[in-house]
Amino acid sequence: MKARLVRIGNSRGIRLPKPLIEQAGLGEEVELLVQEGAILIQSTAAPRTGWAEAARHLVHVEGGGLLDAPTPTKFDEAEWNW
């Protein structure tokens, strides 16, 4: 998709189409980075945002517990000394 830079005071700006913003999950504030001659726009949301709520939802909806059965190891067979 091509876009045109427009003057905004002494700076330049670009208008991002709403569908593009929604697909990228961008909020009101973004992080700008330059990588290999390109400008990267990314969300400032912290990594793992929403994980706690998703975990609470899983416990509520599916009753919690492990997704897979535990895999025994040699440490399970020996007595641990702390």
C-alpha positions as CSV (number, residue, x, y, z in Angstrom):
1,M,0.0,0.0,0.0
2,K,1.4,3.4,-0.9
3,A,0.8,6.5,1.1
4,R,1.9,10.2,0.8
5,L,3.9,12.2,3.4
6,V,2.1,15.4,4.4
7,R,3.6,18.5,6.1
8,I,2.6,19.0,9.7
9,G,4.5,22.1,10.9
10,N,8.3,21.4,10.6
11,S,7.6,17.6,10.5
12,R,5.9,15.2,8.1
13,G,3.1,12.8,8.8
14,I,1.3,9.9,7.2
15,R,-2.3,8.8,7.6
16,L,-2.8,5.2,8.4
17,P,-6.1,3.6,7.2
18,K,-8.3,2.3,10.1
19,P,-8.2,-1.3,9.0
20,L,-4.4,-1.3,9.0
21,I,-4.4,0.2,12.6
22,E,-6.8,-2.5,13.8
23,Q,-4.9,-5.3,12.2
24,A,-1.7,-4.2,13.8
25,G,-3.4,-3.7,17.2
26,L,-2.2,-0.1,17.6
27,G,-3.5,2.1,20.3
28,E,-3.2,5.9,20.9
29,E,0.5,5.7,21.5
30,V,3.0,3.8,19.3
31,E,6.7,3.1,19.3
32,L,8.8,4.2,16.2
33,L,12.0,2.4,15.3
34,V,14.3,2.5,12.3
35,Q,15.5,-0.9,11.1
36,E,17.5,-1.5,7.9
37,G,16.3,1.6,6.2
38,A,12.6,1.2,7.2
39,I,10.5,2.9,9.8
40,L,8.7,0.3,12.0
41,I,5.6,1.4,13.9
42,Q,4.6,-0.9,16.7
43,S,2.3,-1.0,19.7
44,T,3.6,0.2,23.0
45,A,1.6,-2.4,24.8
46,A,3.7,-4.4,27.2
47,P,4.6,-8.0,26.2
48,R,2.1,-10.5,27.5
49,T,-0.6,-7.9,28.1
50,G,-3.9,-9.7,28.8
51,W,-2.3,-13.0,29.7
52,A,-3.5,-12.8,33.3
53,E,-7.1,-12.2,32.2
54,A,-6.9,-15.0,29.7
55,A,-5.6,-17.4,32.4
56,R,-8.5,-16.4,34.7
57,H,-10.9,-17.0,31.9
58,L,-9.5,-20.5,31.2
59,V,-9.8,-21.4,34.9
60,H,-13.4,-20.1,35.0
61,V,-14.5,-21.7,31.7
62,E,-12.4,-24.9,31.6
63,G,-11.8,-25.5,35.3
64,G,-8.1,-24.8,35.1
65,G,-5.5,-27.6,35.4
66,L,-2.7,-28.6,33.1
67,L,-3.2,-28.8,29.3
68,D,-1.0,-31.9,29.0
69,A,-0.4,-34.7,31.4
70,P,2.9,-34.4,33.3
71,T,5.9,-36.2,31.8
72,P,7.9,-38.1,34.5
73,T,11.6,-37.6,34.6
74,K,14.5,-39.3,36.5
75,F,14.1,-36.6,39.2
76,D,10.6,-37.8,40.0
77,E,12.0,-41.3,40.9
78,A,14.7,-40.1,43.3
79,E,14.1,-38.4,46.7
80,W,15.1,-34.7,46.6
81,N,17.4,-33.3,49.2
82,W,17.1,-29.6,49.8
